[in-house]
Every structure is written in C-alpha cells, then in structure tokens.
C-alpha cells in the first residue's frame, strides 16, 4: 500500500471532517473550528447522527463516534449529546 498516495487522495478529495481526521490520526493535530462545525452539523436533535436520510441511525451514529475517536474528542457538545442518549 502506498500511504503517501492515500494521504494525498484524502487531502485532495476529502471533506473538512475527513481531512481533520487524517491530520489527527497522522500528526495528532487537534480539530479546528471548521471540522467541529461540520461534524456538529450532522448531529440530529436527539443526539444521534443521520446517514442519507435526516433521521438518526445506529450505523451513522457509530461512524460519527469513530470519527470523534479519530479526532480525539472525548468531551464537548457533540460527545456529551451522544452520552445523554445512554441515560
């Protein structure tokens, strides 16, 4: 596998969230405000995340939690809303 080409592909074609995840995974760079805003925009009022339809699903929420892990987000508005679902 050619990591450099994969990184270049994400940098050229990835969304703000995808580029932010890449930077966090490879360099430990904290996500910027644009990354957090883009991720927050995907969150639904119930705390979950939507996929193709504007309703929360388990799969989309699980992916979003993986993204939060990639971004090293352990607390904050996005993560706290998902934690509230557990109560």
Secondary structure as a PSIPRED ss2 file (coil, helix, strand):
# PSIPRED VFORMAT (PSIPRED V4.0)

   1 X C   1.000  0.000  0.000
   2 X C   1.000  0.000  0.000
   3 X H   0.000  1.000  0.000
   4 X H   0.000  1.000  0.000
   5 X H   0.000  1.000  0.000
   6 X H   0.000  1.000  0.000
   7 X H   0.000  1.000  0.000
   8 X H   0.000  1.000  0.000
   9 X H   0.000  1.000  0.000
  10 X H   0.000  1.000  0.000
  11 X H   0.000  1.000  0.000
  12 X H   0.000  1.000  0.000
  13 X H   0.000  1.000  0.000
  14 X C   1.000  0.000  0.000
  15 X C   1.000  0.000  0.000
  16 X H   0.000  1.000  0.000
  17 X H   0.000  1.000  0.000
  18 X H   0.000  1.000  0.000
  19 X H   0.000  1.000  0.000
  20 X H   0.000  1.000  0.000
  21 X H   0.000  1.000  0.000
  22 X H   0.000  1.000  0.000
  23 X H   0.000  1.000  0.000
  24 X H   0.000  1.000  0.000
  25 X H   0.000  1.000  0.000
  26 X H   0.000  1.000  0.000
  27 X H   0.000  1.000  0.000
  28 X C   1.000  0.000  0.000
  29 X C   1.000  0.000  0.000
  30 X C   1.000  0.000  0.000
  31 X C   1.000  0.000  0.000
  32 X C   1.000  0.000  0.000
  33 X H   0.000  1.000  0.000
  34 X H   0.000  1.000  0.000
  35 X H   0.000  1.000  0.000
  36 X H   0.000  1.000  0.000
  37 X H   0.000  1.000  0.000
  38 X H   0.000  1.000  0.000
  39 X H   0.000  1.000  0.000
  40 X H   0.000  1.000  0.000
  41 X H   0.000  1.000  0.000
  42 X C   1.000  0.000  0.000
  43 X E   0.000  0.000  1.000
  44 X C   1.000  0.000  0.000
  45 X C   1.000  0.000  0.000
  46 X C   1.000  0.000  0.000
  47 X C   1.000  0.000  0.000
  48 X C   1.000  0.000  0.000
  49 X E   0.000  0.000  1.000
  50 X E   0.000  0.000  1.000
  51 X C   1.000  0.000  0.000
  52 X C   1.000  0.000  0.000
  53 X C   1.000  0.000  0.000
  54 X C   1.000  0.000  0.000
  55 X C   1.000  0.000  0.000
  56 X E   0.000  0.000  1.000
  57 X E   0.000  0.000  1.000
  58 X H   0.000  1.000  0.000
  59 X H   0.000  1.000  0.000
  60 X H   0.000  1.000  0.000
  61 X H   0.000  1.000  0.000
  62 X H   0.000  1.000  0.000
  63 X H   0.000  1.000  0.000
  64 X H   0.000  1.000  0.000
  65 X H   0.000  1.000  0.000
  66 X H   0.000  1.000  0.000
  67 X H   0.000  1.000  0.000
  68 X H   0.000  1.000  0.000
  69 X H   0.000  1.000  0.000
  70 X H   0.000  1.000  0.000
  71 X C   1.000  0.000  0.000
  72 X C   1.000  0.000  0.000
  73 X C   1.000  0.000  0.000
  74 X C   1.000  0.000  0.000
  75 X C   1.000  0.000  0.000
  76 X C   1.000  0.000  0.000
  77 X H   0.000  1.000  0.000
  78 X H   0.000  1.000  0.000
  79 X H   0.000  1.000  0.000
  80 X H   0.000  1.000  0.000
  81 X H   0.000  1.000  0.000
  82 X H   0.000  1.000  0.000
  83 X H   0.000  1.000  0.000
  84 X H   0.000  1.000  0.000
  85 X H   0.000  1.000  0.000
  86 X C   1.000  0.000  0.000
  87 X C   1.000  0.000  0.000
